[in-house]
């Protein structure tokens, strides 16, 4: 795998330097087409290369001098040099130029502040949600609290890609010519246009729920084995063993944090409280554990929290006590 990566880096370097032959160009195009991650990596290399032209006036390195510095620190045996003559030096020199350009880009960040124009990236870090983000293509992403989204000002590439950590509901605009890819840790979600929910905030697991349309879920290193997830289906990824399991939606209230709409049909009170806590970003605690298994059938639609608490009090004869941020349900019974 490491040798393959070095080979690809050599191909990219030769392409950017204008030294790639027809066969190498075909290899590079094939590699780019293998996965969205490959394409995005190539795009980043090319952007860095193109950006070097903008900082030439500020920092114009002597590549021969830089190469001599680098080679003096590396012990290349004469035998290895002769064996790889004509195959090794050019790519490595080009790779050395990447190091120089990276340093130049770092300096230019402080001088011209060009890094922003290079990546066109924005960050949404939601400490208290929900918060709706409108993307350049018309797609909408609603983030829950403690979630982070990285997204571009505009989608210039053949792939619309964003990075997500945390919990979100995504409504993606259709564009058959530009697939939308959500990068979340080691997982990738690819869509053309659909609505779905993602929770990648859990320590060991990842949950995906599709409301409309269809998505492909796969590991970044295994794009060939895509798992299709359709409407009203849930995909559960176990990070420990790397498995993806499909099932029907277990909890119809998975979007309660966004909509404040909840429907409970003979649900255990402990699960009802868990959903309410998430929807209202509060901390309701049941003091009498004997009431955890009590059942409740009701519904809420943007109902004020105080009204919700009064309903729980009336149904289970609770005494409500507020202590700091906590709301304690004392006593009560089924």
C-alpha positions, -999 to +999 in steps of 0.1 A: +000+000+000+028+024+009+046+017-024+014+023-043+009+057-025+045+067-034+038+057-070+007+078-072+025+108-056+051+104-083+025+104-110+008+135-096+042+153-094+050+144-130+016+156-142+019+189-124+054+194-137+043+186-172+065+155-175+039+128-175+036+107-207+004+093-222+006+060-203+011+078-170-018+102-177-041+072-182-029+056-149-036+089-131-071+092-146-079+056-137-067+062-101-088+094-098-119+076-110-115+048-084-129+068-055-140+103-045-112+105-019-086+100-047-102+127-067-103+151-038-066+144-029-056+151-065-076+183-064-058+194-032-024+187-047-033+207-079-046+236-059-014+238-039+006+237-071-015+264-087-014+285-056+024+286-058+022+309-088+005+336-066+033+337-041+062+337-065+068+374-060+072+369-023+090+336-021+109+322-051+130+293-040+161+279-056+150+243-061+186+231-069+198+246-037+169+231-017+175+197-034+212+198-024+202+205+012+177+177+012+199+151-005+228+159+019+205+147+048+195+115+031+219+085+027+213+073-008+238+045-016+256+046-049+242+012-057+207+024-053+213+055-073+227+036-102+200+010-101+172+036-103+189+061-126+164+079-147+135+066-127+141+081-092+157+115-093+131+135-112+101+125-091+120+130-059+132+164-070+096+173-079+085+159-045+111+182-029+096+211-047+063+202-030+080+207+004+093+241-007+059+251-021+043+240+012+067+262+031+060+291+007+022+286+012+027+287+049+045+320+047+020+334+023-008+327+047+005+354+070+015+378+042-014+376+017-039+355+036-044+334+004-052+302+022-088+312+024-090+318-013-072+285-020-097+263-001-128+285+000-137+266+031-161+277+058-166+261+093-198+259+113-191+250+149-225+247+167-222+248+204-259+252+209-283+240+182-300+235+161-286+257+134-294+256+096-266+260+071-275+269+034-249+257+009-241+273-024-260+246-044-292+251-024-287+222-001-296+227+036-279+211+065-293+215+100-267+209+127-274+199+163-253+212+192-217+201+195-215+195+157-190+208+132-194+212+094-167+221+069-180+232+035-169+254+005-181+288-006-190+272-039-188+238-055-162+241-083-154+204-086-171+174-101-179+163-066-198+183-039-179+174-007-184+184+029-169+172+062-192+165+091-186+156+127-216+153+150-253+152+144-271+167+114-301+165+090-292+170+054-315+180+026-294+177-006-303+194-039-304+171-069-276+173-094-269+141-113-237+156-127-223+164-093-226+137-066-227+150-031-203+133-007-204+136+031-170+128+047-175+117+084-145+101+100-136+070+080-171+068+064-184+083+032-220+090+023-227+096-014-260+109-028-274+127-058-302+144-040-321+132-009-329+138+028-312+119+055-300+121+091-265+114+104-251+109+139-214+105+140-210+119+175-211+086+193-178+071+205-181+037+190-209+038+164-223+057+135-260+060+126-276+070+093-313+073+086-327+080+052-360+099+050-362+103+012-343+089-018-313+066-015-277+070-004-245+049-006-226+043+026-190+030+025-156+030+042-131+055+027-107+026+020-134+003+005-155+023-019-162-008-040-183-023-012-211+003-010-241-003+012-273+012-003-297+027+022-333+035+011-362+054+024-372+047+061-341+025+065-314+029+091-277+019+087-257+012+118-219+012+116-199-005+143-165+011+145-150-018+165-156-045+139-162-024+108-196-038+100-227-020+085-261-034+094-294-023+080-328-022+097-361-004+098-362+029+117-363+021+154-372+055+167-397+077+147-385+107+169-350+108+156-356+143+143-373+157+175-342+178+182-349+197+150-387+197+147-398+195+183-424+170+171-427+138+191-451+108+190-451+082+217-471+050+215-470+029+246-434+039+252-414+033+283-411+065+304-373+063+305-372+064+267-397+092+266-376+113+290-344+106+269-362+119+238-376+150+256-341+158+270-326+158+236-354+177+219-354+205+245-317+203+254-326+199+290-318+175+319-349+158+333-341+132+359-365+105+372-358+101+409-381+071+415-365+044+393-397+022+397-414+046+372-389+040+344-410+012+329-442+031+331-459+035+297-470+067+279-490+073+248-491+109+237-478+134+211-461+169+212-459+194+184-437+224+193-452+222+228-436+244+254-414+225+279-435+236+308-466+221+292-448+188+287-438+187+323-473+194+334-486+165+313-460+142+329-470+154+364-507+148+357-501+113+342-478+099+368-484+121+398-449+135+399-437+163+420-415+186+399-384+201+415-359+223+397-323+223+409-299+244+389-300+230+353-317+198+365-355+191+365-362+163+390-393+142+388-399+131+424-423+103+436-450+093+412-461+059+400-476+040+371 
